[in-house]
Amino acid sequence: MKPMTQLLLIDDDKELTSMLGEYLAAEGFAIEYACNGREGVDMALSKHYDALILDVMMPELDGFEVLRRIRIESAVPVIMLTAKGDDIDRIVGLEIGADDYLPKPFNPRELLARLRAILRRAQSAQQPQQDQTLTIGPLEIAAASRSALVSGEPLDLTSTEFNLLQVLVKQAGKIVTKANLSENGLGRSLEKYDRSIDMHMSNLRKKMTQKNIGEMIITVRGQGYQLSDGSS
């Protein structure tokens, strides 16, 4: 029998978590709950979960601090629940290392779709891959180890950032549309008004800028992004 997907819901809204728990359990997930941020951190770091659903507004520790503490030790996929229309929450969450976000209130079917997308991405990353190394200028990425180096020095990336960089490297010199990046980097179709790709790419560029190669990522207005070799 296939093991159930282990999911941790971190939210102080007991009515919401109960409703979500029933819905997701019916879809084959094994659910555990944390009703405040401090408990959420302890559980996330002491047990194995395939993914976390994390609310921003909570007592003890807010969702941002919870994610910061989890990211020190774990790359577990995280979907953040944010206030509807609050772009700042979404931006901060993605900057800290959230894999995706969903504004409240939301349709549980939308959450399920987002959750399955990040799980497919995580499972794909864990599958054995060809030991292929791609090199563009000073940048080198290895598919099997999912690691990136700049002039031999590690480039610390989240799983999502690595996925996006890998897409760009494979199509170096070509314009890669946001739709392509969303499909191949986030594992889902690009949605109208969705800024996730822009935020992840901004974070990726910042990290590359710290290694003096930020100019390799070129924004092509109205089309997408392009990776150059930095020679021009």
ZIURVEN-V796748 format. One record per pair of residues at least 24 apart in sequence whose C-alpha atoms are under 10 Angstrom apart, sorted by the first residue. I is the first residue (numbers start at 1). GAP is how many residues later the second one is. Records with the same first field share a line. If there is no record, write none. Layout:
I=GAP / GAP
This chain:
3=25 / 26 / 27
4=24 / 25 / 26 / 27 / 46
5=24 / 25 / 26 / 44 / 45 / 46 / 114
6=24 / 25 / 26 / 41 / 42 / 43 / 44 / 45 / 46
7=24 / 25 / 26 / 37 / 41 / 42 / 43 / 44 / 45 / 46 / 108
8=24 / 25 / 26 / 32 / 35 / 36 / 39 / 40 / 41 / 42 / 43 / 44 / 45 / 46 / 70
9=24 / 25 / 26 / 31 / 35 / 42 / 43 / 44 / 45 / 46 / 70
10=24 / 25 / 26 / 27 / 28 / 29 / 30 / 31 / 33 / 34 / 42 / 43 / 44 / 45 / 46 / 48 / 53 / 56 / 70 / 71
11=24 / 25 / 26 / 29 / 42 / 43 / 44 / 45 / 46 / 47 / 48 / 51 / 52 / 70
12=24 / 25 / 42 / 43 / 45 / 46 / 47
13=42 / 44 / 45
17=36
19=89
20=88 / 91 / 92
23=85 / 86 / 89
24=84 / 85 / 87 / 88
27=85
35=24 / 25
36=24 / 25 / 26 / 27 / 30
37=24 / 25 / 26 / 27 / 28 / 29 / 30
38=24 / 25 / 27 / 28 / 31
39=27
40=26 / 27 / 30
41=24 / 25 / 26 / 27 / 28 / 29
42=24 / 27 / 28
44=25 / 26 / 29 / 30 / 32
45=24 / 25 / 26 / 27 / 28 / 29 / 31
48=28
49=27 / 28
50=26 / 27 / 28 / 68 / 69 / 72 / 73
51=24 / 25 / 26 / 27 / 28 / 64 / 65 / 67 / 68 / 71
52=24 / 25 / 26 / 27 / 28 / 46 / 63
53=24 / 25 / 26 / 27 / 28 / 45 / 47 / 48 / 49 / 58 / 62
54=24 / 25 / 26 / 27 / 28 / 44 / 47
55=24 / 25 / 26 / 27 / 28 / 46 / 47 / 48 / 49
56=24 / 25 / 26 / 27 / 33 / 34 / 37
57=24 / 25 / 26 / 32
63=26 / 30
64=25 / 28 / 29 / 30 / 31 / 32 / 33 / 34
65=28 / 31
67=26 / 29 / 30 / 31
68=25 / 28 / 29 / 30
69=27
70=27
71=25 / 26 / 27 / 87
75=24 / 47 / 83 / 84
76=43 / 46 / 82 / 83
77=38 / 41 / 42 / 44 / 45 / 81 / 82 / 83
78=37 / 40 / 41
79=32 / 35 / 36 / 39
81=24 / 25 / 30
87=108
90=105 / 106 / 109
91=104 / 105 / 107 / 108 / 109
92=107
93=106
94=102 / 103 / 105 / 106 / 108 / 109
95=104 / 105 / 107 / 108 / 109
96=62 / 107
97=60 / 61 / 62 / 63 / 64 / 103 / 106
98=60 / 61 / 62 / 102
99=59 / 60 / 61 / 62 / 87 / 97 / 101
100=60 / 86 / 96 / 97 / 100
101=95
113=75
114=72 / 73 / 74
116=71 / 72
117=66 / 69 / 70 / 71 / 72
118=42 / 67 / 68 / 69 / 70
119=68
120=66 / 67 / 68
121=38 / 39 / 42 / 63 / 64 / 65 / 66 / 67
122=37 / 38 / 65
125=34 / 38
134=32 / 35 / 36
135=34 / 35 / 94
136=33 / 34 / 36 / 80 / 91 / 92 / 93 / 94
137=76 / 79 / 91 / 92 / 93 / 94
138=73 / 74 / 75 / 91 / 92
139=30 / 69 / 72 / 74 / 77 / 90
140=26 / 29
141=24 / 25 / 28
142=24
149=62
150=58 / 61 / 62 / 63
151=60
153=58
154=57
155=49 / 52 / 53 / 55 / 56
156=48 / 51 / 52
157=46 / 47 / 50 / 51
158=42 / 45 / 46
159=26 / 27
160=25 / 26 / 27 / 37 / 40 / 41 / 44
161=24 / 25 / 36 / 39 / 40 / 41 / 42 / 43 / 44 / 46
162=42
163=24
164=33 / 36 / 37 / 40
165=36 / 39 / 40 / 52 / 62
167=60
168=49 / 57 / 58 / 59 / 60
169=57 / 58 / 59 / 60
170=57
171=55 / 56 / 57
172=44 / 45 / 54 / 55 / 56 / 57
173=43 / 45 / 52 / 53 / 54 / 55 / 56
174=50 / 51 / 52 / 53 / 54
175=43 / 44 / 45 / 48 / 49 / 50 / 51 / 52 / 53
176=43 / 44 / 47 / 48 / 49 / 50 / 51
177=43 / 45 / 46 / 47 / 48 / 49
178=44 / 45 / 46 / 47
179=44 / 45
180=44
181=43 / 44
197=27
198=26 / 27
201=24
